[in-house]
Amino acid sequence: MQTPLIVMALESESQGKLEALGVEVLYCGVGKVNAAYHLTRRLHELARAGQTVPYVLNLGSAGSHHFNTGTLVEIDRFVQRDMDAVALGFAYGQTPFDTTPATISVPRRFHHLPAGMCGSGDSFVEGAPPIPCDVVEMEAFAMAKVCLHEGVSFTSVKYITDGADGNASRDWQANLAAAAQCFHELLTTKG
């Protein structure tokens, strides 16, 4: 069985636990632009080398008003929570003149986890997101869109580090070690 291409924003989200398993991780950096650039580049490098990717697995931290801190959530729908072209007559979250759906849906792979909708945007959320979603973070929509256009299956699992509230920054930092441990356990027990 081939292993997926694992993509995370930051090394602090894995804390070396995935590399200790012998797993290669692509760290893309924070934000949608970094995620899209680095994932696209890596997929094209692998294709030029004649290597196929069974699927891309995005692991990372997220905030949520819906799920409790400490919960692993499989994301099955993705939206852009910061795309606002309402003044041009487009729905909030819809990219103007783009044929990609405003909500990207993907099949589930980890059925033992709860599922949710992720709102990605280039801001750290400390309040209610401007678009309905269960989880907020900064990269997954971009990765889902890249995979959709490149014809690669995409899966995303987020560890809820904070309540996307006034304590989000502190709680995010305090819960990164627990997130890394949960990702380690997910990869070693997924069977």
C-alpha positions as CSV (number, residue, x, y, z in Angstrom):
1,M,0.0,0.0,0.0
2,Q,1.3,3.4,-1.0
3,T,1.5,6.1,1.7
4,P,-0.3,9.4,1.1
5,L,1.5,12.7,0.6
6,I,1.1,14.2,4.1
7,V,0.9,18.0,4.1
8,M,0.9,20.3,7.2
9,A,1.4,24.0,7.6
10,L,3.9,24.0,10.4
11,E,6.5,21.7,11.9
12,S,5.1,22.7,15.4
13,E,1.9,20.8,14.4
14,S,3.7,17.5,14.2
15,Q,6.6,18.1,16.6
16,G,8.7,15.4,14.8
17,K,6.3,12.7,15.8
18,L,5.4,11.8,12.2
19,E,9.0,11.9,11.0
20,A,9.8,9.5,13.9
21,L,7.4,7.0,12.1
22,G,9.5,7.4,9.0
23,V,6.8,9.5,7.3
24,E,7.8,12.3,5.0
25,V,5.8,15.5,5.6
26,L,5.5,18.5,3.3
27,Y,5.4,21.6,5.4
28,C,3.7,24.3,3.3
29,G,3.7,27.3,5.6
30,V,0.7,29.3,6.7
31,G,-2.1,30.6,4.5
32,K,-3.9,29.7,1.3
33,V,-1.2,31.0,-1.1
34,N,1.6,29.1,0.6
35,A,-0.5,25.9,0.7
36,A,-1.5,26.1,-3.0
37,Y,2.0,26.9,-4.2
38,H,3.9,24.2,-2.2
39,L,1.3,21.5,-2.8
40,T,1.1,22.1,-6.5
41,R,4.9,22.3,-6.8
42,R,5.3,18.9,-4.9
43,L,2.6,17.2,-7.0
44,H,4.3,18.3,-10.2
45,E,7.8,17.2,-8.9
46,L,6.4,13.8,-8.1
47,A,4.7,13.5,-11.5
48,R,7.9,14.4,-13.3
49,A,9.7,11.7,-11.3
50,G,7.0,9.2,-12.4
51,Q,5.6,8.8,-8.9
52,T,1.9,8.6,-8.2
53,V,0.2,9.9,-5.0
54,P,-2.6,7.7,-3.8
55,Y,-4.0,10.7,-2.0
56,V,-3.0,13.9,-0.2
57,L,-3.6,13.8,3.6
58,N,-3.7,17.3,5.2
59,L,-3.2,17.2,9.0
60,G,-3.3,20.3,11.1
61,S,-4.7,22.4,13.9
62,A,-8.0,24.4,13.8
63,G,-10.4,26.3,15.9
64,S,-14.0,25.6,16.3
65,H,-17.2,26.9,17.9
66,H,-18.8,23.6,17.1
67,F,-16.4,20.9,18.3
68,N,-14.7,20.7,21.6
69,T,-11.0,21.3,22.0
70,G,-9.1,18.0,21.8
71,T,-11.4,16.5,19.1
72,L,-10.1,15.1,15.8
73,V,-12.4,16.0,12.9
74,E,-12.4,14.7,9.4
75,I,-13.2,17.6,7.0
76,D,-15.5,16.6,4.2
77,R,-16.5,20.1,2.9
78,F,-14.3,23.2,2.4
79,V,-15.2,26.9,1.9
80,Q,-13.3,30.1,1.8
81,R,-14.4,32.2,4.8
82,D,-12.6,35.3,3.6
83,M,-13.8,35.5,-0.1
84,D,-16.1,38.5,-0.2
85,A,-17.3,39.7,-3.6
86,V,-20.8,40.3,-2.6
87,A,-20.6,43.9,-4.0
88,L,-20.1,42.3,-7.4
89,G,-23.2,40.1,-7.0
90,F,-21.5,36.9,-5.9
91,A,-22.4,34.9,-2.8
92,Y,-20.1,35.2,0.1
93,G,-17.4,32.6,-0.2
94,Q,-17.8,32.4,-4.0
95,T,-14.7,33.3,-6.1
96,P,-15.8,35.6,-8.9
97,F,-15.8,34.1,-12.4
98,D,-14.4,30.8,-11.1
99,T,-16.0,27.5,-12.1
100,T,-14.8,25.7,-9.0
101,P,-17.7,25.2,-6.6
102,A,-17.8,27.6,-3.6
103,T,-18.0,24.4,-1.4
104,I,-15.7,21.6,-2.3
105,S,-16.8,18.2,-1.0
106,V,-14.6,15.1,-0.6
107,P,-15.3,11.5,0.3
108,R,-14.6,10.5,3.9
109,R,-11.7,8.1,4.7
110,F,-11.7,8.1,8.5
111,H,-15.3,7.1,9.3
112,H,-14.6,6.7,13.0
113,L,-14.1,10.5,13.3
114,P,-16.8,13.2,13.3
115,A,-17.1,15.1,10.1
116,G,-17.4,18.8,9.6
117,M,-17.1,21.8,7.2
118,C,-13.9,23.8,7.2
119,G,-13.7,27.5,6.6
120,S,-10.2,28.5,5.4
121,G,-9.0,32.0,5.3
122,D,-5.9,34.2,5.6
123,S,-6.7,35.4,9.2
124,F,-6.5,33.8,12.6
125,V,-10.1,33.6,13.9
126,E,-10.9,34.8,17.4
127,G,-14.7,35.2,16.9
128,A,-17.6,34.0,14.8
129,P,-16.6,33.2,11.2
130,P,-18.4,35.2,8.5
131,I,-19.6,32.1,6.7
132,P,-21.2,29.0,8.3
133,C,-18.6,26.3,9.0
134,D,-17.7,24.0,11.9
135,V,-14.0,24.4,11.8
136,V,-11.7,27.4,11.0
137,E,-8.1,27.3,9.8
138,M,-5.9,28.8,7.1
139,E,-4.9,26.3,4.3
140,A,-7.3,23.4,3.6
141,F,-9.6,25.0,1.0
142,A,-6.5,25.8,-1.1
143,M,-5.3,22.2,-0.9
144,A,-8.7,20.8,-1.7
145,K,-8.9,23.0,-4.7
146,V,-5.4,22.1,-5.9
147,C,-6.3,18.4,-5.5
148,L,-9.6,18.8,-7.3
149,H,-7.9,20.4,-10.3
150,E,-4.9,18.0,-10.3
151,G,-7.2,14.9,-10.1
152,V,-5.7,13.7,-6.8
153,S,-7.9,12.5,-3.9
154,F,-7.8,14.7,-0.8
155,T,-8.4,14.0,2.9
156,S,-8.1,16.4,5.7
157,V,-8.1,15.8,9.5
158,K,-8.0,18.7,11.9
159,Y,-7.2,18.7,15.7
160,I,-9.3,21.3,17.5
161,T,-6.8,23.3,19.5
162,D,-9.0,26.2,20.4
163,G,-12.5,27.6,20.5
164,A,-11.8,30.3,17.9
165,D,-12.4,32.9,20.6
166,G,-10.5,35.5,22.6
167,N,-8.3,32.7,24.0
168,A,-7.5,31.1,20.6
169,S,-3.9,32.2,20.3
170,R,-3.0,31.0,23.8
171,D,-5.0,27.8,23.5
172,W,-3.6,27.0,20.0
173,Q,0.0,27.2,21.3
174,A,-0.8,25.2,24.5
175,N,-2.5,22.3,22.5
176,L,0.0,21.7,19.7
177,A,1.8,18.8,21.5
178,A,-1.5,17.1,22.0
179,A,-2.4,17.6,18.4
180,A,0.9,16.0,17.3
181,Q,0.3,13.0,19.6
182,C,-3.2,12.5,18.1
183,F,-1.9,12.7,14.5
184,H,0.8,10.1,15.5
185,E,-1.9,7.8,16.9
186,L,-4.1,8.3,13.8
187,L,-1.4,7.2,11.5
188,T,-0.3,4.2,13.6
189,T,-3.8,2.9,14.4
190,K,-5.8,3.6,11.2
191,G,-5.4,-0.1,10.2
